[in-house]
Amino acid sequence: MTNWIYFLLETQAAAADGQIRVMNLVTDAGPVVKAVLLLLLLMSVVSWTIIFSKAFSLRSATKKSEKFLDLYNSSGNFGNLYNSTKHMGGPIAEVFRAGYSEILRLKRSSGGSQNPGSKTNPEVIANEMGVVELVDRALNRTMASETAKLESSLIFLATTGSAAPFIGLFGTVWGIMTSFIGLAGSEGVPTLQAVAPGIAEALVATAIGLAAAIPAVIAYNFFVSKVKRIDVEMENFSSEFLNIVDRYVKKV
Protein backbone atom coordinates (compact mmCIF):
# COMPACT_ATOMS: atom_id res chain seq x y z
CA MET A 1 0.00 0.00 0.00
CA THR A 2 2.83 2.34 0.89
CA ASN A 3 4.54 1.57 -2.41
CA TRP A 4 1.40 2.54 -4.37
CA ILE A 5 1.09 5.82 -2.47
CA TYR A 6 4.75 6.56 -3.12
CA PHE A 7 4.28 5.72 -6.81
CA LEU A 8 1.27 8.04 -7.12
CA LEU A 9 3.07 10.87 -5.38
CA GLU A 10 6.09 10.45 -7.63
CA THR A 11 3.85 10.40 -10.72
CA GLN A 12 2.06 13.58 -9.69
CA ALA A 13 5.36 15.26 -8.88
CA ALA A 14 6.77 14.27 -12.28
CA ALA A 15 3.65 15.56 -14.05
CA ALA A 16 3.85 18.86 -12.19
CA ASP A 17 7.54 19.12 -12.98
CA GLY A 18 6.79 18.44 -16.65
CA GLN A 19 4.18 21.19 -16.72
CA ILE A 20 6.63 23.60 -15.12
CA ARG A 21 9.25 22.71 -17.72
CA VAL A 22 6.83 23.27 -20.59
CA MET A 23 5.86 26.65 -19.15
CA ASN A 24 9.54 27.50 -18.81
CA LEU A 25 10.06 26.62 -22.47
CA VAL A 26 7.28 29.03 -23.42
CA THR A 27 8.48 31.85 -21.20
CA ASP A 28 12.11 31.40 -22.28
CA ALA A 29 11.28 31.38 -25.99
CA GLY A 30 12.53 34.10 -28.29
CA PRO A 31 10.36 37.03 -29.43
CA VAL A 32 9.52 35.50 -32.80
CA VAL A 33 8.50 32.17 -31.27
CA LYS A 34 6.46 33.99 -28.63
CA ALA A 35 4.67 35.96 -31.37
CA VAL A 36 3.89 32.68 -33.16
CA LEU A 37 2.57 31.14 -29.94
CA LEU A 38 0.41 34.19 -29.26
CA LEU A 39 -1.03 34.07 -32.78
CA LEU A 40 -1.80 30.36 -32.43
CA LEU A 41 -3.43 30.98 -29.05
CA LEU A 42 -5.68 33.67 -30.53
CA MET A 43 -6.61 31.40 -33.44
CA SER A 44 -7.44 28.60 -31.03
CA VAL A 45 -9.62 30.84 -28.84
CA VAL A 46 -11.53 32.19 -31.86
CA SER A 47 -11.91 28.66 -33.25
CA TRP A 48 -13.42 27.33 -30.03
CA THR A 49 -15.76 30.32 -29.85
CA ILE A 50 -16.95 29.58 -33.39
CA ILE A 51 -17.28 25.87 -32.61
CA PHE A 52 -19.59 26.43 -29.64
CA SER A 53 -21.67 29.15 -31.34
CA LYS A 54 -21.99 27.21 -34.61
CA ALA A 55 -22.98 24.02 -32.80
CA PHE A 56 -25.77 25.93 -31.06
CA SER A 57 -26.98 27.69 -34.24
CA LEU A 58 -27.00 24.53 -36.38
CA ARG A 59 -28.83 22.60 -33.69
CA SER A 60 -31.40 25.38 -33.47
CA ALA A 61 -31.78 25.48 -37.28
CA THR A 62 -32.31 21.71 -37.41
CA LYS A 63 -34.99 21.78 -34.69
CA LYS A 64 -36.82 24.70 -36.33
CA SER A 65 -36.77 22.96 -39.71
CA GLU A 66 -38.16 19.77 -38.20
CA LYS A 67 -40.89 21.76 -36.44
CA PHE A 68 -41.82 23.51 -39.70
CA LEU A 69 -41.97 20.26 -41.68
CA ASP A 70 -44.31 18.80 -39.06
CA LEU A 71 -46.59 21.84 -39.45
CA TYR A 72 -46.34 21.66 -43.23
CA ASN A 73 -47.28 17.99 -43.36
CA SER A 74 -50.23 18.51 -41.01
CA SER A 75 -51.50 21.72 -42.64
CA GLY A 76 -53.83 21.80 -45.63
CA ASN A 77 -53.67 25.53 -46.23
CA PHE A 78 -50.63 27.56 -47.29
CA GLY A 79 -52.16 30.79 -46.02
CA ASN A 80 -52.60 29.47 -42.49
CA LEU A 81 -49.13 27.94 -42.60
CA TYR A 82 -47.68 31.27 -43.75
CA ASN A 83 -49.30 33.09 -40.82
CA SER A 84 -48.28 30.48 -38.26
CA THR A 85 -44.63 30.56 -39.33
CA LYS A 86 -44.31 34.34 -39.22
CA HIS A 87 -42.04 34.26 -36.17
CA MET A 88 -40.77 30.68 -36.39
CA GLY A 89 -37.53 31.14 -38.33
CA GLY A 90 -35.43 28.28 -39.60
CA PRO A 91 -34.00 27.65 -43.10
CA ILE A 92 -36.88 25.66 -44.59
CA ALA A 93 -39.51 27.95 -43.09
CA GLU A 94 -37.74 30.94 -44.66
CA VAL A 95 -37.66 29.18 -48.03
CA PHE A 96 -41.39 28.53 -47.83
CA ARG A 97 -42.16 32.11 -46.81
CA ALA A 98 -40.06 33.45 -49.70
CA GLY A 99 -41.89 31.28 -52.23
CA TYR A 100 -45.34 32.03 -50.86
CA SER A 101 -44.56 35.76 -50.62
CA GLU A 102 -43.65 35.71 -54.31
CA ILE A 103 -46.98 34.05 -55.09
CA LEU A 104 -48.82 36.74 -53.10
CA ARG A 105 -46.90 39.46 -54.92
CA LEU A 106 -47.79 37.99 -58.31
CA LYS A 107 -51.41 37.66 -57.24
CA ARG A 108 -51.57 41.32 -56.20
CA SER A 109 -49.78 42.52 -59.33
CA SER A 110 -52.31 40.65 -61.50
CA GLY A 111 -55.19 42.35 -59.69
CA GLY A 112 -56.54 39.10 -58.28
CA SER A 113 -58.84 39.40 -55.34
CA GLN A 114 -58.66 35.83 -54.09
CA ASN A 115 -56.37 34.91 -51.27
CA PRO A 116 -54.15 32.02 -52.40
CA GLY A 117 -53.91 29.43 -49.72
CA SER A 118 -55.38 26.00 -50.16
CA LYS A 119 -53.16 23.22 -51.38
CA THR A 120 -56.25 21.51 -52.76
CA ASN A 121 -57.91 24.47 -54.50
CA PRO A 122 -57.01 24.96 -58.23
CA GLU A 123 -57.46 28.72 -57.83
CA VAL A 124 -54.53 28.81 -55.40
CA ILE A 125 -52.12 30.47 -57.85
CA ALA A 126 -52.54 33.17 -60.47
CA ASN A 127 -52.33 31.85 -64.01
CA GLU A 128 -49.46 34.05 -65.20
CA MET A 129 -46.73 33.47 -67.74
CA GLY A 130 -43.48 32.48 -65.95
CA VAL A 131 -44.94 32.26 -62.44
CA VAL A 132 -43.09 29.00 -61.75
CA GLU A 133 -39.79 30.51 -62.88
CA LEU A 134 -40.29 33.58 -60.70
CA VAL A 135 -41.12 31.48 -57.66
CA ASP A 136 -38.13 29.26 -58.40
CA ARG A 137 -35.85 32.31 -58.44
CA ALA A 138 -37.24 33.49 -55.10
CA LEU A 139 -36.68 30.05 -53.59
CA ASN A 140 -33.12 29.86 -54.92
CA ARG A 141 -32.27 33.33 -53.60
CA THR A 142 -33.51 32.40 -50.14
CA MET A 143 -31.74 29.04 -50.15
CA ALA A 144 -28.47 30.74 -51.10
CA SER A 145 -28.96 33.31 -48.33
CA GLU A 146 -29.77 30.67 -45.71
CA THR A 147 -26.81 28.54 -46.78
CA ALA A 148 -24.51 31.56 -46.48
CA LYS A 149 -25.78 32.13 -42.94
CA LEU A 150 -25.20 28.50 -42.01
CA GLU A 151 -21.68 28.54 -43.49
CA SER A 152 -20.66 31.84 -41.90
CA SER A 153 -17.42 31.65 -39.90
CA LEU A 154 -16.66 28.13 -41.14
CA ILE A 155 -13.96 29.57 -43.39
CA PHE A 156 -12.01 30.58 -40.27
CA LEU A 157 -12.09 26.99 -39.02
CA ALA A 158 -10.82 25.79 -42.39
CA THR A 159 -8.09 28.43 -42.37
CA THR A 160 -7.05 27.51 -38.83
CA GLY A 161 -6.98 23.82 -39.68
CA SER A 162 -4.78 24.33 -42.73
CA ALA A 163 -2.58 27.24 -41.60
CA ALA A 164 -1.99 26.60 -37.88
CA PRO A 165 0.41 23.62 -38.38
CA PHE A 166 2.49 25.65 -40.84
CA ILE A 167 2.55 28.67 -38.51
CA GLY A 168 3.71 26.39 -35.70
CA LEU A 169 6.29 24.84 -38.03
CA PHE A 170 7.58 28.31 -38.86
CA GLY A 171 8.05 28.99 -35.15
CA THR A 172 9.86 25.66 -34.78
CA VAL A 173 12.18 26.28 -37.72
CA TRP A 174 12.94 29.78 -36.48
CA GLY A 175 13.64 28.54 -32.96
CA ILE A 176 15.95 25.73 -34.16
CA MET A 177 17.75 28.12 -36.49
CA THR A 178 18.28 30.57 -33.64
CA SER A 179 19.58 27.75 -31.40
CA PHE A 180 22.12 26.58 -33.97
CA ILE A 181 23.24 30.13 -34.63
CA GLY A 182 23.88 30.52 -30.90
CA LEU A 183 25.76 27.23 -30.79
CA ALA A 184 27.93 28.26 -33.74
CA GLY A 185 29.17 31.26 -31.79
CA SER A 186 29.87 29.33 -28.58
CA GLU A 187 33.19 27.88 -27.60
CA GLY A 188 33.88 24.19 -27.43
CA VAL A 189 32.13 21.24 -29.01
CA PRO A 190 28.30 21.43 -28.87
CA THR A 191 26.75 18.67 -26.80
CA LEU A 192 23.24 17.23 -26.62
CA GLN A 193 22.68 19.05 -23.35
CA ALA A 194 23.44 22.33 -25.09
CA VAL A 195 21.24 21.65 -28.14
CA ALA A 196 18.26 19.96 -26.49
CA PRO A 197 16.72 22.97 -24.66
CA GLY A 198 16.65 25.11 -27.80
CA ILE A 199 15.11 22.34 -29.91
CA ALA A 200 12.53 21.52 -27.22
CA GLU A 201 11.66 25.22 -26.99
CA ALA A 202 11.16 25.37 -30.74
CA LEU A 203 9.05 22.20 -30.91
CA VAL A 204 6.49 23.73 -28.53
CA ALA A 205 5.31 25.93 -31.43
CA THR A 206 4.57 22.89 -33.59
CA ALA A 207 2.71 21.16 -30.75
CA ILE A 208 0.52 24.20 -30.12
CA GLY A 209 -0.07 24.59 -33.85
CA LEU A 210 -1.36 21.02 -34.03
CA ALA A 211 -3.45 21.55 -30.89
CA ALA A 212 -5.13 24.51 -32.58
CA ALA A 213 -5.56 22.82 -35.96
CA ILE A 214 -6.93 19.39 -35.01
CA PRO A 215 -10.18 20.56 -33.29
CA ALA A 216 -10.74 23.12 -36.05
CA VAL A 217 -10.49 20.47 -38.79
CA ILE A 218 -12.77 18.02 -36.97
CA ALA A 219 -15.35 20.71 -36.25
CA TYR A 220 -15.20 22.06 -39.81
CA ASN A 221 -15.88 18.65 -41.35
CA PHE A 222 -18.71 17.99 -38.89
CA PHE A 223 -20.37 21.36 -39.50
CA VAL A 224 -20.02 21.08 -43.28
CA SER A 225 -21.82 17.74 -43.19
CA LYS A 226 -24.62 19.29 -41.10
CA VAL A 227 -24.95 22.24 -43.50
CA LYS A 228 -25.09 19.88 -46.50
CA ARG A 229 -27.86 17.91 -44.82
CA ILE A 230 -29.89 21.08 -44.26
CA ASP A 231 -29.18 22.11 -47.88
CA VAL A 232 -30.58 18.81 -49.11
CA GLU A 233 -33.70 19.29 -47.00
CA MET A 234 -34.18 22.81 -48.41
CA GLU A 235 -33.73 21.56 -51.97
CA ASN A 236 -36.20 18.71 -51.43
CA PHE A 237 -38.79 21.09 -49.99
CA SER A 238 -38.20 23.59 -52.78
CA SER A 239 -38.75 20.90 -55.42
CA GLU A 240 -41.98 19.77 -53.74
CA PHE A 241 -43.20 23.35 -53.43
CA LEU A 242 -42.46 24.03 -57.10
CA ASN A 243 -44.29 20.87 -58.10
CA ILE A 244 -47.39 22.14 -56.32
CA VAL A 245 -47.06 25.55 -57.99
CA ASP A 246 -46.55 24.03 -61.43
CA ARG A 247 -49.40 21.54 -61.03
CA TYR A 248 -52.00 24.15 -60.08
CA VAL A 249 -50.78 26.75 -62.57
CA LYS A 250 -51.50 24.23 -65.30
CA LYS A 251 -54.93 23.49 -63.87
CA VAL A 252 -56.02 27.13 -63.68
Short mmCIF file of the C-alpha atoms (twelve columns), coordinates in Angstrom:
data_MODEL
# 
_entry.id   MODEL 
# 
loop_
_atom_site.group_PDB 
_atom_site.id 
_atom_site.type_symbol 
_atom_site.label_atom_id 
_atom_site.label_alt_id 
_atom_site.label_comp_id 
_atom_site.label_asym_id 
_atom_site.label_seq_id 
_atom_site.Cartn_x 
_atom_site.Cartn_y 
_atom_site.Cartn_z 
_atom_site.pdbx_PDB_model_num 
ATOM 1   C CA . MET A 1   0.000   0.000  0.000   1 
ATOM 2   C CA . THR A 2   2.828   2.345  0.889   1 
ATOM 3   C CA . ASN A 3   4.542   1.572  -2.405  1 
ATOM 4   C CA . TRP A 4   1.400   2.535  -4.367  1 
ATOM 5   C CA . ILE A 5   1.087   5.819  -2.466  1 
ATOM 6   C CA . TYR A 6   4.747   6.560  -3.124  1 
ATOM 7   C CA . PHE A 7   4.282   5.720  -6.805  1 
ATOM 8   C CA . LEU A 8   1.265   8.038  -7.124  1 
ATOM 9   C CA . LEU A 9   3.066   10.873 -5.377  1 
ATOM 10  C CA . GLU A 10  6.085   10.448 -7.629  1 
ATOM 11  C CA . THR A 11  3.854   10.397 -10.723 1 
ATOM 12  C CA . GLN A 12  2.061   13.579 -9.692  1 
ATOM 13  C CA . ALA A 13  5.360   15.260 -8.882  1 
ATOM 14  C CA . ALA A 14  6.768   14.268 -12.276 1 
ATOM 15  C CA . ALA A 15  3.654   15.559 -14.055 1 
ATOM 16  C CA . ALA A 16  3.847   18.861 -12.188 1 
ATOM 17  C CA . ASP A 17  7.538   19.118 -12.978 1 
ATOM 18  C CA . GLY A 18  6.786   18.438 -16.648 1 
ATOM 19  C CA . GLN A 19  4.181   21.192 -16.721 1 
ATOM 20  C CA . ILE A 20  6.633   23.600 -15.122 1 
ATOM 21  C CA . ARG A 21  9.255   22.707 -17.716 1 
ATOM 22  C CA . VAL A 22  6.826   23.272 -20.587 1 
ATOM 23  C CA . MET A 23  5.857   26.654 -19.148 1 
ATOM 24  C CA . ASN A 24  9.540   27.496 -18.810 1 
ATOM 25  C CA . LEU A 25  10.056  26.617 -22.466 1 
ATOM 26  C CA . VAL A 26  7.283   29.032 -23.419 1 
ATOM 27  C CA . THR A 27  8.485   31.852 -21.195 1 
ATOM 28  C CA . ASP A 28  12.109  31.400 -22.280 1 
ATOM 29  C CA . ALA A 29  11.279  31.379 -25.994 1 
ATOM 30  C CA . GLY A 30  12.528  34.098 -28.289 1 
ATOM 31  C CA . PRO A 31  10.363  37.030 -29.432 1 
ATOM 32  C CA . VAL A 32  9.520   35.498 -32.805 1 
ATOM 33  C CA . VAL A 33  8.501   32.167 -31.268 1 
ATOM 34  C CA . LYS A 34  6.458   33.995 -28.626 1 
ATOM 35  C CA . ALA A 35  4.673   35.955 -31.372 1 
ATOM 36  C CA . VAL A 36  3.887   32.680 -33.162 1 
ATOM 37  C CA . LEU A 37  2.574   31.143 -29.940 1 
ATOM 38  C CA . LEU A 38  0.407   34.190 -29.257 1 
ATOM 39  C CA . LEU A 39  -1.029  34.069 -32.780 1 
ATOM 40  C CA . LEU A 40  -1.798  30.361 -32.431 1 
ATOM 41  C CA . LEU A 41  -3.427  30.976 -29.048 1 
ATOM 42  C CA . LEU A 42  -5.682  33.666 -30.528 1 
ATOM 43  C CA . MET A 43  -6.607  31.405 -33.444 1 
ATOM 44  C CA . SER A 44  -7.442  28.597 -31.027 1 
ATOM 45  C CA . VAL A 45  -9.621  30.839 -28.836 1 
ATOM 46  C CA . VAL A 46  -11.527 32.185 -31.861 1 
ATOM 47  C CA . SER A 47  -11.910 28.662 -33.250 1 
ATOM 48  C CA . TRP A 48  -13.419 27.326 -30.026 1 
ATOM 49  C CA . THR A 49  -15.760 30.323 -29.851 1 
ATOM 50  C CA . ILE A 50  -16.946 29.582 -33.390 1 
ATOM 51  C CA . ILE A 51  -17.279 25.869 -32.606 1 
ATOM 52  C CA . PHE A 52  -19.594 26.430 -29.641 1 
ATOM 53  C CA . SER A 53  -21.674 29.148 -31.340 1 
ATOM 54  C CA . LYS A 54  -21.988 27.211 -34.607 1 
ATOM 55  C CA . ALA A 55  -22.977 24.018 -32.800 1 
ATOM 56  C CA . PHE A 56  -25.770 25.929 -31.063 1 
ATOM 57  C CA . SER A 57  -26.981 27.689 -34.239 1 
ATOM 58  C CA . LEU A 58  -26.997 24.530 -36.383 1 
ATOM 59  C CA . ARG A 59  -28.827 22.596 -33.687 1 
ATOM 60  C CA . SER A 60  -31.403 25.377 -33.472 1 
ATOM 61  C CA . ALA A 61  -31.782 25.476 -37.278 1 
ATOM 62  C CA . THR A 62  -32.311 21.710 -37.410 1 
ATOM 63  C CA . LYS A 63  -34.985 21.783 -34.686 1 
ATOM 64  C CA . LYS A 64  -36.815 24.700 -36.331 1 
ATOM 65  C CA . SER A 65  -36.772 22.956 -39.707 1 
ATOM 66  C CA . GLU A 66  -38.161 19.770 -38.199 1 
ATOM 67  C CA . LYS A 67  -40.895 21.759 -36.443 1 
ATOM 68  C CA . PHE A 68  -41.821 23.515 -39.696 1 
ATOM 69  C CA . LEU A 69  -41.967 20.265 -41.678 1 
ATOM 70  C CA . ASP A 70  -44.307 18.804 -39.058 1 
ATOM 71  C CA . LEU A 71  -46.589 21.840 -39.448 1 
ATOM 72  C CA . TYR A 72  -46.342 21.659 -43.231 1 
ATOM 73  C CA . ASN A 73  -47.282 17.989 -43.364 1 
ATOM 74  C CA . SER A 74  -50.231 18.507 -41.005 1 
ATOM 75  C CA . SER A 75  -51.498 21.721 -42.640 1 
ATOM 76  C CA . GLY A 76  -53.826 21.805 -45.635 1 
ATOM 77  C CA . ASN A 77  -53.671 25.527 -46.227 1 
ATOM 78  C CA . PHE A 78  -50.634 27.561 -47.291 1 
ATOM 79  C CA . GLY A 79  -52.164 30.789 -46.019 1 
ATOM 80  C CA . ASN A 80  -52.604 29.472 -42.493 1 
ATOM 81  C CA . LEU A 81  -49.129 27.941 -42.599 1 
ATOM 82  C CA . TYR A 82  -47.684 31.269 -43.746 1 
ATOM 83  C CA . ASN A 83  -49.302 33.089 -40.823 1 
ATOM 84  C CA . SER A 84  -48.284 30.483 -38.260 1 
ATOM 85  C CA . THR A 85  -44.632 30.555 -39.330 1 
ATOM 86  C CA . LYS A 86  -44.310 34.344 -39.218 1 
ATOM 87  C CA . HIS A 87  -42.035 34.263 -36.167 1 
ATOM 88  C CA . MET A 88  -40.768 30.685 -36.395 1 
ATOM 89  C CA . GLY A 89  -37.528 31.137 -38.326 1 
ATOM 90  C CA . GLY A 90  -35.425 28.281 -39.600 1 
ATOM 91  C CA . PRO A 91  -34.002 27.647 -43.099 1 
ATOM 92  C CA . ILE A 92  -36.878 25.656 -44.593 1 
ATOM 93  C CA . ALA A 93  -39.512 27.951 -43.094 1 
ATOM 94  C CA . GLU A 94  -37.741 30.940 -44.660 1 
ATOM 95  C CA . VAL A 95  -37.660 29.176 -48.029 1 
ATOM 96  C CA . PHE A 96  -41.393 28.534 -47.828 1 
ATOM 97  C CA . ARG A 97  -42.161 32.108 -46.808 1 
ATOM 98  C CA . ALA A 98  -40.064 33.448 -49.698 1 
ATOM 99  C CA . GLY A 99  -41.894 31.278 -52.230 1 
ATOM 100 C CA . TYR A 100 -45.339 32.030 -50.865 1 
ATOM 101 C CA . SER A 101 -44.558 35.761 -50.623 1 
ATOM 102 C CA . GLU A 102 -43.650 35.711 -54.311 1 
ATOM 103 C CA . ILE A 103 -46.983 34.055 -55.094 1 
ATOM 104 C CA . LEU A 104 -48.824 36.739 -53.096 1 
ATOM 105 C CA . ARG A 105 -46.897 39.463 -54.921 1 
ATOM 106 C CA . LEU A 106 -47.786 37.989 -58.310 1 
ATOM 107 C CA . LYS A 107 -51.407 37.665 -57.245 1 
ATOM 108 C CA . ARG A 108 -51.567 41.321 -56.195 1 
ATOM 109 C CA . SER A 109 -49.783 42.515 -59.330 1 
ATOM 110 C CA . SER A 110 -52.308 40.653 -61.501 1 
ATOM 111 C CA . GLY A 111 -55.193 42.349 -59.693 1 
ATOM 112 C CA . GLY A 112 -56.543 39.099 -58.276 1 
ATOM 113 C CA . SER A 113 -58.841 39.396 -55.336 1 
ATOM 114 C CA . GLN A 114 -58.665 35.830 -54.090 1 
ATOM 115 C CA . ASN A 115 -56.373 34.907 -51.274 1 
ATOM 116 C CA . PRO A 116 -54.147 32.024 -52.398 1 
ATOM 117 C CA . GLY A 117 -53.906 29.434 -49.717 1 
ATOM 118 C CA . SER A 118 -55.379 26.001 -50.160 1 
ATOM 119 C CA . LYS A 119 -53.159 23.221 -51.378 1 
ATOM 120 C CA . THR A 120 -56.250 21.509 -52.758 1 
ATOM 121 C CA . ASN A 121 -57.907 24.467 -54.500 1 
ATOM 122 C CA . PRO A 122 -57.015 24.956 -58.235 1 
ATOM 123 C CA . GLU A 123 -57.459 28.722 -57.827 1 
ATOM 124 C CA . VAL A 124 -54.526 28.811 -55.404 1 
ATOM 125 C CA . ILE A 125 -52.115 30.469 -57.854 1 
ATOM 126 C CA . ALA A 126 -52.544 33.165 -60.473 1 
ATOM 127 C CA . ASN A 127 -52.327 31.853 -64.011 1 
ATOM 128 C CA . GLU A 128 -49.459 34.050 -65.204 1 
ATOM 129 C CA . MET A 129 -46.731 33.470 -67.737 1 
ATOM 130 C CA . GLY A 130 -43.485 32.483 -65.946 1 
ATOM 131 C CA . VAL A 131 -44.940 32.264 -62.443 1 
ATOM 132 C CA . VAL A 132 -43.087 28.998 -61.753 1 
ATOM 133 C CA . GLU A 133 -39.794 30.513 -62.883 1 
ATOM 134 C CA . LEU A 134 -40.291 33.585 -60.702 1 
ATOM 135 C CA . VAL A 135 -41.125 31.481 -57.655 1 
ATOM 136 C CA . ASP A 136 -38.134 29.260 -58.403 1 
ATOM 137 C CA . ARG A 137 -35.854 32.307 -58.438 1 
ATOM 138 C CA . ALA A 138 -37.242 33.486 -55.104 1 
ATOM 139 C CA . LEU A 139 -36.684 30.054 -53.586 1 
ATOM 140 C CA . ASN A 140 -33.124 29.860 -54.918 1 
ATOM 141 C CA . ARG A 141 -32.273 33.328 -53.600 1 
ATOM 142 C CA . THR A 142 -33.508 32.399 -50.142 1 
ATOM 143 C CA . MET A 143 -31.739 29.042 -50.149 1 
ATOM 144 C CA . ALA A 144 -28.470 30.742 -51.101 1 
ATOM 145 C CA . SER A 145 -28.962 33.311 -48.330 1 
ATOM 146 C CA . GLU A 146 -29.770 30.672 -45.710 1 
ATOM 147 C CA . THR A 147 -26.805 28.543 -46.779 1 
ATOM 148 C CA . ALA A 148 -24.509 31.559 -46.482 1 
ATOM 149 C CA . LYS A 149 -25.784 32.130 -42.935 1 
ATOM 150 C CA . LEU A 150 -25.200 28.503 -42.010 1 
ATOM 151 C CA . GLU A 151 -21.682 28.538 -43.489 1 
ATOM 152 C CA . SER A 152 -20.661 31.835 -41.904 1 
ATOM 153 C CA . SER A 153 -17.422 31.650 -39.899 1 
ATOM 154 C CA . LEU A 154 -16.658 28.131 -41.140 1 
ATOM 155 C CA . ILE A 155 -13.959 29.571 -43.395 1 
ATOM 156 C CA . PHE A 156 -12.015 30.580 -40.275 1 
ATOM 157 C CA . LEU A 157 -12.088 26.988 -39.018 1 
ATOM 158 C CA . ALA A 158 -10.821 25.789 -42.394 1 
ATOM 159 C CA . THR A 159 -8.091  28.431 -42.371 1 
ATOM 160 C CA . THR A 160 -7.051  27.505 -38.830 1 
ATOM 161 C CA . GLY A 161 -6.985  23.816 -39.678 1 
ATOM 162 C CA . SER A 162 -4.779  24.333 -42.726 1 
ATOM 163 C CA . ALA A 163 -2.582  27.237 -41.596 1 
ATOM 164 C CA . ALA A 164 -1.993  26.596 -37.879 1 
ATOM 165 C CA . PRO A 165 0.407   23.623 -38.381 1 
ATOM 166 C CA . PHE A 166 2.488   25.652 -40.836 1 
ATOM 167 C CA . ILE A 167 2.551   28.666 -38.506 1 
ATOM 168 C CA . GLY A 168 3.712   26.391 -35.699 1 
ATOM 169 C CA . LEU A 169 6.286   24.837 -38.028 1 
ATOM 170 C CA . PHE A 170 7.581   28.306 -38.863 1 
ATOM 171 C CA . GLY A 171 8.054   28.992 -35.152 1 
ATOM 172 C CA . THR A 172 9.860   25.659 -34.784 1 
ATOM 173 C CA . VAL A 173 12.182  26.283 -37.718 1 
ATOM 174 C CA . TRP A 174 12.937  29.780 -36.480 1 
ATOM 175 C CA . GLY A 175 13.644  28.538 -32.957 1 
ATOM 176 C CA . ILE A 176 15.945  25.728 -34.157 1 
ATOM 177 C CA . MET A 177 17.748  28.119 -36.491 1 
ATOM 178 C CA . THR A 178 18.283  30.570 -33.642 1 
ATOM 179 C CA . SER A 179 19.575  27.753 -31.405 1 
ATOM 180 C CA . PHE A 180 22.125  26.577 -33.969 1 
ATOM 181 C CA . ILE A 181 23.245  30.127 -34.634 1 
ATOM 182 C CA . GLY A 182 23.875  30.523 -30.896 1 
ATOM 183 C CA . LEU A 183 25.765  27.226 -30.794 1 
ATOM 184 C CA . ALA A 184 27.931  28.257 -33.736 1 
ATOM 185 C CA . GLY A 185 29.173  31.261 -31.791 1 
ATOM 186 C CA . SER A 186 29.869  29.327 -28.582 1 
ATOM 187 C CA . GLU A 187 33.186  27.883 -27.600 1 
ATOM 188 C CA . GLY A 188 33.880  24.192 -27.431 1 
ATOM 189 C CA . VAL A 189 32.134  21.237 -29.015 1 
ATOM 190 C CA . PRO A 190 28.301  21.434 -28.872 1 
ATOM 191 C CA . THR A 191 26.750  18.671 -26.804 1 
ATOM 192 C CA . LEU A 192 23.245  17.231 -26.616 1 
ATOM 193 C CA . GLN A 193 22.682  19.047 -23.351 1 
ATOM 194 C CA . ALA A 194 23.436  22.327 -25.091 1 
ATOM 195 C CA . VAL A 195 21.240  21.654 -28.139 1 
ATOM 196 C CA . ALA A 196 18.257  19.958 -26.490 1 
ATOM 197 C CA . PRO A 197 16.723  22.974 -24.663 1 
ATOM 198 C CA . GLY A 198 16.654  25.110 -27.799 1 
ATOM 199 C CA . ILE A 199 15.114  22.338 -29.906 1 
ATOM 200 C CA . ALA A 200 12.528  21.525 -27.222 1 
ATOM 201 C CA . GLU A 201 11.657  25.217 -26.985 1 
ATOM 202 C CA . ALA A 202 11.164  25.372 -30.744 1 
ATOM 203 C CA . LEU A 203 9.050   22.204 -30.909 1 
ATOM 204 C CA . VAL A 204 6.491   23.728 -28.534 1 
ATOM 205 C CA . ALA A 205 5.312   25.929 -31.428 1 
ATOM 206 C CA . THR A 206 4.566   22.886 -33.594 1 
ATOM 207 C CA . ALA A 207 2.714   21.162 -30.750 1 
ATOM 208 C CA . ILE A 208 0.517   24.203 -30.115 1 
ATOM 209 C CA . GLY A 209 -0.070  24.594 -33.852 1 
ATOM 210 C CA . LEU A 210 -1.360  21.024 -34.031 1 
ATOM 211 C CA . ALA A 211 -3.446  21.548 -30.890 1 
ATOM 212 C CA . ALA A 212 -5.129  24.511 -32.578 1 
ATOM 213 C CA . ALA A 213 -5.562  22.818 -35.956 1 
ATOM 214 C CA . ILE A 214 -6.933  19.391 -35.007 1 
ATOM 215 C CA . PRO A 215 -10.175 20.559 -33.288 1 
ATOM 216 C CA . ALA A 216 -10.737 23.116 -36.050 1 
ATOM 217 C CA . VAL A 217 -10.487 20.468 -38.792 1 
ATOM 218 C CA . ILE A 218 -12.765 18.021 -36.972 1 
ATOM 219 C CA . ALA A 219 -15.351 20.715 -36.246 1 
ATOM 220 C CA . TYR A 220 -15.198 22.058 -39.812 1 
ATOM 221 C CA . ASN A 221 -15.882 18.647 -41.352 1 
ATOM 222 C CA . PHE A 222 -18.709 17.991 -38.890 1 
ATOM 223 C CA . PHE A 223 -20.372 21.359 -39.504 1 
ATOM 224 C CA . VAL A 224 -20.023 21.083 -43.283 1 
ATOM 225 C CA . SER A 225 -21.822 17.737 -43.188 1 
ATOM 226 C CA . LYS A 226 -24.623 19.292 -41.099 1 
ATOM 227 C CA . VAL A 227 -24.950 22.238 -43.496 1 
ATOM 228 C CA . LYS A 228 -25.088 19.881 -46.495 1 
ATOM 229 C CA . ARG A 229 -27.861 17.909 -44.819 1 
ATOM 230 C CA . ILE A 230 -29.895 21.082 -44.264 1 
ATOM 231 C CA . ASP A 231 -29.183 22.115 -47.878 1 
ATOM 232 C CA . VAL A 232 -30.579 18.807 -49.110 1 
ATOM 233 C CA . GLU A 233 -33.700 19.292 -47.000 1 
ATOM 234 C CA . MET A 234 -34.182 22.808 -48.408 1 
ATOM 235 C CA . GLU A 235 -33.732 21.556 -51.972 1 
ATOM 236 C CA . ASN A 236 -36.204 18.712 -51.427 1 
ATOM 237 C CA . PHE A 237 -38.785 21.087 -49.990 1 
ATOM 238 C CA . SER A 238 -38.195 23.589 -52.784 1 
ATOM 239 C CA . SER A 239 -38.754 20.895 -55.416 1 
ATOM 240 C CA . GLU A 240 -41.983 19.769 -53.741 1 
ATOM 241 C CA . PHE A 241 -43.203 23.348 -53.432 1 
ATOM 242 C CA . LEU A 242 -42.459 24.033 -57.104 1 
ATOM 243 C CA . ASN A 243 -44.286 20.867 -58.101 1 
ATOM 244 C CA . ILE A 244 -47.391 22.139 -56.315 1 
ATOM 245 C CA . VAL A 245 -47.057 25.547 -57.986 1 
ATOM 246 C CA . ASP A 246 -46.552 24.031 -61.433 1 
ATOM 247 C CA . ARG A 247 -49.397 21.544 -61.032 1 
ATOM 248 C CA . TYR A 248 -51.998 24.150 -60.084 1 
ATOM 249 C CA . VAL A 249 -50.776 26.754 -62.566 1 
ATOM 250 C CA . LYS A 250 -51.499 24.230 -65.296 1 
ATOM 251 C CA . LYS A 251 -54.934 23.495 -63.871 1 
ATOM 252 C CA . VAL A 252 -56.025 27.134 -63.680 1 
# 
